Amino acid sequence: MQIREFQPADADELRTLFYNTVRQVNRRDYSPRQIEVWSSAAKDEQTWHTRLQTGCIYVAEAEGQAIGFISFKEDGYIAALFCHCEHQRKGVGTQLLNHVEQLARSLGIERLSSEVSITARPFSCVMASGSCSPNWLNVRESPSAIFSWKRCSNEPIAR
């Protein structure tokens, strides 16, 4: 597996990865309505392409296929971290987060933060050294629990 910068040609493959991951992996923690609302972010090609224009995006790739991606903003906010539904629990997310953590250090960013799904909570709490706090998000009349986390980029990741 290698991690590389996003290229515009990746947009459709990442859109499919996001859509399939939400619909196949996250469905165990969310209602059909919540999954429909969440996955609809990938249905409009123009909206998806616009979304990929903000922040820095890195792609995890194996054998020429995108198996994960992370979207990172200059203030240390991780806007997205998704792993291909067939590559869950294989270290892809950890490697993407480690990559962003190294980048954050080199840029002098002291704190990483994110808001993550119920499905991603166990991974995120480990990465955040255990400090995840619940919040409620109401998107198109579909309430969903999300978990916020923050950690200093110089803290070692709990493993």
C-alpha positions in Angstrom: 0.0 0.0 0.0 1.2 3.5 -0.8 -0.2 6.9 0.2 -0.2 9.6 -2.4 -1.8 13.0 -3.1 -5.2 13.1 -4.6 -5.4 13.6 -8.3 -8.6 14.9 -10.1 -8.8 11.6 -11.9 -9.4 9.9 -8.5 -12.7 11.7 -8.0 -15.1 9.1 -9.4 -13.3 6.2 -7.7 -13.4 7.9 -4.3 -17.0 8.8 -4.8 -17.8 5.1 -5.4 -15.6 4.1 -2.4 -17.4 6.6 -0.1 -20.9 5.5 -1.4 -20.2 1.8 -1.0 -18.6 2.1 2.4 -21.5 4.1 3.8 -24.1 1.8 2.4 -22.3 -1.5 3.3 -20.3 -0.8 6.4 -22.2 1.9 8.2 -25.6 0.3 7.8 -25.0 -1.8 10.9 -25.1 1.4 13.0 -27.6 3.6 11.2 -31.2 3.4 9.9 -32.0 3.0 6.2 -33.1 6.7 6.2 -29.8 7.9 7.8 -27.8 5.8 5.3 -29.8 7.3 2.4 -29.2 10.8 3.5 -25.5 10.2 4.2 -24.7 8.4 1.0 -26.6 11.0 -1.1 -23.5 13.2 -0.8 -22.0 11.1 -3.5 -25.0 11.1 -5.9 -24.4 14.5 -7.4 -21.2 14.5 -9.3 -20.7 18.3 -9.3 -21.2 18.5 -5.5 -18.8 15.6 -5.0 -16.1 17.3 -7.2 -16.6 20.5 -5.3 -16.2 18.7 -2.0 -12.9 17.3 -3.1 -11.6 20.8 -3.8 -11.3 21.8 -0.2 -8.4 20.8 2.0 -5.6 18.3 1.3 -6.7 14.8 0.2 -4.5 11.7 0.4 -5.3 8.4 -1.2 -4.3 5.0 0.0 -3.7 2.8 -3.0 -3.0 -0.9 -3.4 -2.5 -2.7 -6.8 -3.7 0.4 -8.6 -7.0 0.6 -6.6 -8.0 3.3 -4.1 -8.6 1.5 -0.8 -9.0 4.6 1.4 -8.8 8.4 1.6 -8.4 11.1 4.1 -9.4 14.8 3.7 -7.4 17.2 5.9 -7.8 20.9 6.4 -5.0 23.4 7.2 -6.5 24.0 10.7 -6.0 20.3 11.6 -9.6 19.2 11.0 -10.0 15.8 9.4 -13.1 16.2 7.3 -13.2 12.6 6.0 -11.5 9.3 6.5 -13.0 6.4 4.6 -11.6 2.9 3.9 -12.9 0.6 1.2 -15.5 -1.8 2.5 -13.3 -4.7 1.6 -10.3 -3.2 3.4 -11.7 -2.5 6.8 -9.6 -3.3 9.9 -6.4 -3.8 7.8 -4.5 -0.8 8.9 -5.5 1.5 6.0 -7.1 4.1 8.3 -4.2 4.1 10.7 -1.7 4.6 7.9 -3.7 7.5 6.4 -4.0 9.1 9.8 -0.3 8.6 10.5 0.5 10.3 7.2 -1.7 13.3 8.1 -0.2 13.4 11.5 3.3 13.7 10.1 2.2 16.4 7.7 0.5 18.3 10.5 3.8 18.2 12.5 5.8 19.5 9.5 3.3 22.3 9.1 3.4 23.2 12.8 -0.2 22.2 13.3 -0.6 21.3 17.0 -4.0 19.8 17.2 -5.9 17.3 15.0 -9.7 17.0 15.4 -12.6 15.4 13.7 -16.3 14.4 14.0 -16.9 10.7 13.3 -19.7 8.3 12.9 -20.8 5.7 15.4 -19.1 3.1 13.2 -15.8 4.8 13.3 -15.9 5.6 17.0 -13.8 2.7 18.3 -11.0 3.5 15.8 -11.2 7.2 16.5 -11.2 6.9 20.2 -8.0 4.8 20.1 -6.5 7.4 17.7 -7.5 10.2 20.0 -6.1 8.5 23.1 -9.7 7.8 24.3 -11.2 11.3 24.3 -14.4 11.0 22.2 -17.4 13.1 23.1 -20.9 12.4 21.7 -22.9 15.1 19.8 -26.1 14.9 17.8 -26.3 16.0 14.2 -29.6 16.6 12.4 -29.2 16.4 8.6 -32.4 16.6 6.6 -34.5 15.6 9.5 -32.4 12.5 10.1 -30.8 12.8 13.6 -27.4 11.0 13.9 -24.9 10.6 16.7 -21.4 11.7 15.9 -18.4 11.8 18.1 -15.9 14.6 18.3 -12.3 14.1 19.1 -9.1 16.2 19.4 -5.5 15.4 20.2 -2.2 17.1 20.0 -0.2 16.1 16.9 2.8 15.4 19.0 1.0 12.9 21.2 1.9 9.3 20.5 -1.0 7.3 19.0 -2.3 4.7 21.5 -2.1 1.3 19.9 
